[in-house]
């Protein structure tokens, strides 16, 4: 079971970063685990739940590619873009690293890559319920960005 936040319940001041640890993926980099905490709970990472409308789902190498129409999803795409910018800017105020907006890159190109071990219905769908899981921030000598995954909410 996941405890999720949506665009109506999200509180920007509820995000907390851990101390840096050595990044196992990027050499000479660090990782900062992210927590979402309010007066009721603290979660390891941040899970954001949203719907994408008018999507097409297909296999894409070892992942699943979900393409969508920007116009039909304009409001939620704008929110996710601002969410990514806000988290990175809140983290980066002391570091002066160049932000890398990988979520926004996918959204601008009208697709997301979905990680899944489960069977997901392929083809054209009117609506797909998506979880955006943000685990933390990665840094290199010059850049920083979010560590994230898109998942399909099957419940």
Secondary structure by P-SEA (a helix, b strand, c coil): ccccccccccccccccccccccccccccbbbbbbbbbcccccccbbbbbbcccbbbbbbcccbbbbbbbcccaaaaaaaaaaaaaaaaaaaacccccccccaaaaaaaacbbbbbbccccccccccbbbbbbbbcbbbbcccccccbbbbbbbcc
